[in-house]
Amino acid sequence: MVRRVETVMGTVVSLDLPGDSHAGAADDVFAWLHAVDARFSTYRPDSEVSRFGRGELRPDELSPDLAHVLDACEDLRTFTHGYFDAYAAGTFDPSGYVKGWSVQVASHRLVAAGARDHCINAGGDVIARGTGDDGKPWRIGIRHPFHADQVAWVLAGTDLAVATSGTYERGGHVIDPYRGVPATGLRSVTVTGPDLALADAYATAALAMGERAHAFLAGLDGYECVIVSTDGEAWRSDGLPVAPD
């Protein structure tokens, strides 16, 4: 088993690769994630996204990656009825899409390199493909939103993306774009499905929606979810891939 852990994009990222023949692929994953961090970090004044936010770049000067992220964020804003809004905090911040997208791209790169079996965990946003060292589906624990030392659910899958957005670590960092204040009503939202970029964005949008999240998430094709309210009530969709005991 190849296992690498690094701090990047403001979080801890771990990579598990069954076997021992893909160290080079692991190097490529982290080189890519660090490159994304350098380009999209809103905390670096010299990053491309910061320069774009200050109006220093013309449309024809944008990198293909930033052009893609801009288009994706606009599509998501429309699809989520405005609740996924990269401008919700007043300045352009695509973080609710970029982390999931960058890890999804990293997964595609691993598959292209022949590392079909892998699991990447970026601060609780996870993509798992193939199987682990034991040949069984990957098992992914979802942190209890009220008790940091407990797991609320364990999911399992061979081609599964899992994204969680919540208030229990960073407080009210997700803004309700219609009120211009931190979203209220939900403690955490976990979304699973085939694509981590979309799962991450859907989870962020749902947290911003508050009580409206149920109807939105129930209407998604191919994605499942768990919602926990601030008063501790939990609801999960019927197709959530809960691991067998």
N, C-alpha and C positions, 0 to 999 in steps of 0.2 A: 504493500500500500504506500503510495506517495501522498504525503500530507504536508501542505504548506499553509502557513498562517501569516498574514501581513496586515498592517494598518494602512488603509487607503480609502479615499473618499469620505474621510471622517468617521470611519467605522472599522471594525475588525472583519476581515474577509478570510474564510478558510476554504481550502480546496482539497477534496479527497479523490484520489485516483486509484482504484484497485490495481494490483500488480505493481511492477517497479520499472516499467519501460517508457514512462512518459514524462520524465523530468523536464525535458525540453519544452513540452506542451505546457507544463506548469509555469515555466519561465515566460512563455508567450502570454498566458492569461494575465499575469501580474504586470507585465510590461504594458499591456493594453489598458488595464484598469488604472494604472498610474498616468498613462497618457490622457485618459478620459478625465481624471481628476485635474490634471494641469489645464485642460481645455475648458472644463465646465464648472470649476469651483467658483462659487460666488464669494468666497473669502479671499481669493487671490486677485488683487487689482489688475494684474497683467494677464489674467486668463482671457480666452476669447469671449466667453460669455459675459464677463465683466466689461470688456471693451465694447461689446455689442450693446449692453445695457446703457452705456454712457453715450451711445450714438457715434462711436468712433469708427465703425465699420459700415461700408456700403453693402447692399445686398449681394453684389458681385464679388465681394471680398470674403464672404463667409466660406468656411470649410464645408465639404459635403456632409460631415457629421452634424455640424450646427444647423445647416439647412434642413437636414432630415428631422432633427429634434424640433425645430420651429414648426415644420409642417405637422408632425405628429401631435404636438401640443395643441395646435389649432383644431385638428380633427377631434381630439379628445375633449376639448372645450365644447365643441358642437355636440358630440355624442352624449356628454354628461349634462347637457342643458346648462352649461356654464359653471358647474361645480368643480371641474378640474380646470383651474385657471392659473397659468404660469405667471400671471401678473397680479394675482390676488393680494400679494403683500405690497404692491405699489411699484415694484421693480421686477424685471424679468428674472424668474428663478424656476428653471425646469427640473429641479431636483426630484420632484415627485415622479418624473418619468425617466430621468437619466440613469439612476442607479439600476433599476430593473432592466432597462434597455442595454446598458453596458454589460451586465452579467449574462443576459440572453445572448448577446453577440459573443461573449467569451465562451459560452457553451457551444455555439455553432462552430467556433474555431477549434475547440477540442474535438468535436465530431469529425471535422475536416482533417485533423491531424491523426485520426485513428483511435482517439481516446473516447470511445463511445460510452463507456461506463464512467460516470463522474458525478460529484455533488459539489456545488458551490453555495456557500452560505455567506451572504453579505449583510451582516447585522440583522439577521432574522428574515431577510428576503432570500429565498432558496430556490435553486433549480437542480433537480435530480434526474439523471438519465441512466438507463440501463440498470445494473444491479451493483451491490456492494461486493466486498471480498467474499462474502458467504454465498453469493449467487442469488440472494433474495432481494426483493424490492427495498429501496431505501426507506428508512423510517425517520420522520421529521417531527420533532416535538414543537408544539406551539406554547409559548410561555403564558402562564396564567396572568391575566391583566391586572390582578390585584395582589398577587403573591409572587414575587420575583424568583423565589426558590422552588416554585412548583410548575408543573406542566399541565395545561388544561386539556389538551387533546394531543394524540399522536396520529399523524397521517402516514400513509404509505403509498408509494408509487414507483414506476419505472420511467415515466416521462411526465414529470410533474413540476410545475412552478407554484411556489407559495409565497405570497407577499402579505405583510401585516403593517397596518398603519394604526398608531395608537397615541394616547396622551400620557401613558404611564412612565415614559422615560424623558421625553423632551417637552412635556407640558403641552400647552395649546399652540403648537407650531403650525397646525393646519388652519388656514383662514377660510371662514365662510365668505365667499366673494360677494354675496348679496348684502351682507351686513357689515363687512369690513372688519370683523372681529374674530377671535379664535372660535372655531367650531365647538359646539356643546352638544350634549346628549349621549354621545357614544364614548366608551372607554377604549375599544379596539375594534378593528375590522380586519379579518383575514380572508383573502381571496385566493383560490387555487384554480389552475387551468393550464393550458398548453404554453402560454407565453408570459414570461415574467414581466416584460415591459408593460403589457396591458394589465396584468394582475396588480402590479404596483400602482399604476395610475387609477385603476378602479377602486382600490382600497383607499387611496387618498381622497378621491372624489366622494366615496361613500361616507368617510369620516366627516367631510365638510357638510354633507347633507343632513346629518343627524337622523331624526326619525324618518325622513324620506328615503333613507338608504335601503330599507327592506324592499320596496317596490322596484327600485333601480336594479339591485343585485338579483332579484328574482327573475328579472327579464333578460339577463345575460345568457347568451348561448355558449355552452361549453365551459362555463365557469361556476364554481361553487363557493360557498362562503360561510363564515361564522361572524356574528355580530354580538358584541357585549356592550350593554348600555352602562352609563355611569352609575346606575343604581344596582348593577350586578345581574340584570336579566340577560340571558343568552338565547340566541336563536341561530340555528344552523340549517342550511339547505339539505334536502334529502340525499343529494348525490355527493356530499362531502366524503372524500376518500379516507375515512377513518381506518386505522390499522386494526386488523383482527387481534384479539387478546392472545 
